[in-house]
Amino acid sequence: MSDKENYKPVSCTFMDEVENLATLRKRGRIEKGTIVYRSNDDEITVEDAILTWESRNGAEYLVLESGLEIRMDHVVSVYEVRASGADD
């Protein structure tokens, strides 16, 4: 998938979970976790910490401690929480 594709909105429930994980991380209650996302036809797994998420240019991005930014509609799971629609 390229960033030029139309953004597919992510469920509010999943976004709430991402926000909760980022908040727990800021409070020192959670460290790195497994994040799985799609890049082209591959599924990539990284161990990283969620810093925050951002909205820009009509899309939302997961921002990780390493500096990696992942478009939210490419995320399959964070810290073992599956994104709704990840199996589409």
ZINOR-V424034 format. One record per residue. N is the residue number from 1. RES is the residue in three letters. PHI is phi in whole degrees, 0 to 359 (999 if undefined). OMEGA is omega in whole degrees, -180 to 180 (none if undefined). D_LAST is the distance of its C-alpha to the last C-alpha in Angstrom with 1 decimal. Layout:
# ZINOR-V424034
N/RES/PHI/OMEGA/D_LAST
N/RES/PHI/OMEGA/D_LAST
This chain:
# ZINOR-V424034
1/MET/999/177/13.3
2/SER/254/179/16.5
3/ASP/291/-180/17.7
4/LYS/278/178/18.8
5/GLU/291/176/15.4
6/ASN/296/179/15.1
7/TYR/287/177/14.1
8/LYS/257/-177/11.3
9/PRO/306/-179/13.2
10/VAL/265/-178/12.5
11/SER/300/178/13.6
12/CYS/298/179/17.3
13/THR/298/179/17.2
14/PHE/292/178/15.4
15/MET/297/176/17.8
16/ASP/298/179/20.6
17/GLU/295/178/19.8
18/VAL/298/179/19.9
19/GLU/297/178/23.1
20/ASN/298/179/24.6
21/LEU/297/178/24.0
22/ALA/296/179/25.5
23/THR/294/177/28.4
24/LEU/299/179/29.0
25/ARG/297/-179/29.1
26/LYS/295/180/31.7
27/ARG/272/178/33.8
28/GLY/77/-178/33.9
29/ARG/267/-179/32.2
30/ILE/215/180/29.2
31/GLU/254/-179/29.2
32/LYS/295/177/26.6
33/GLY/214/-179/23.4
34/THR/274/176/20.5
35/ILE/237/-180/17.8
36/VAL/242/179/14.7
37/TYR/215/178/13.0
38/ARG/262/174/11.6
39/SER/225/-172/14.5
40/ASN/57/-180/14.2
41/ASP/259/-177/12.9
42/ASP/257/172/14.2
43/GLU/253/-175/13.3
44/ILE/251/177/16.4
45/THR/242/177/18.1
46/VAL/229/171/21.0
47/GLU/257/-176/23.6
48/ASP/201/177/24.6
49/ALA/247/177/25.5
50/ILE/281/173/23.9
51/LEU/271/-176/26.6
52/THR/190/169/24.9
53/TRP/224/-177/22.4
54/GLU/227/173/23.5
55/SER/251/175/22.7
56/ARG/200/179/23.9
57/ASN/51/176/23.5
58/GLY/78/179/21.0
59/ALA/224/178/18.5
60/GLU/250/-177/18.5
61/TYR/233/172/19.2
62/LEU/274/-178/19.6
63/VAL/251/-176/23.1
64/LEU/256/-179/24.1
65/GLU/304/-179/27.7
66/SER/289/-176/27.8
67/GLY/101/178/27.2
68/LEU/295/176/23.7
69/GLU/239/-176/21.6
70/ILE/238/176/17.8
71/ARG/299/-173/15.9
72/MET/300/180/14.2
73/ASP/282/174/10.9
74/HIS/260/-178/10.9
75/VAL/286/176/11.8
76/VAL/267/178/10.1
77/SER/201/173/13.2
78/VAL/229/178/16.9
79/TYR/50/178/19.7
80/GLU/72/174/17.6
81/VAL/263/-178/16.0
82/ARG/283/174/12.2
83/ALA/285/177/10.5
84/SER/294/-178/9.0
85/GLY/84/-178/5.4
86/ALA/294/-180/5.5
87/ASP/268/-180/3.8
88/ASP/290/none/0.0
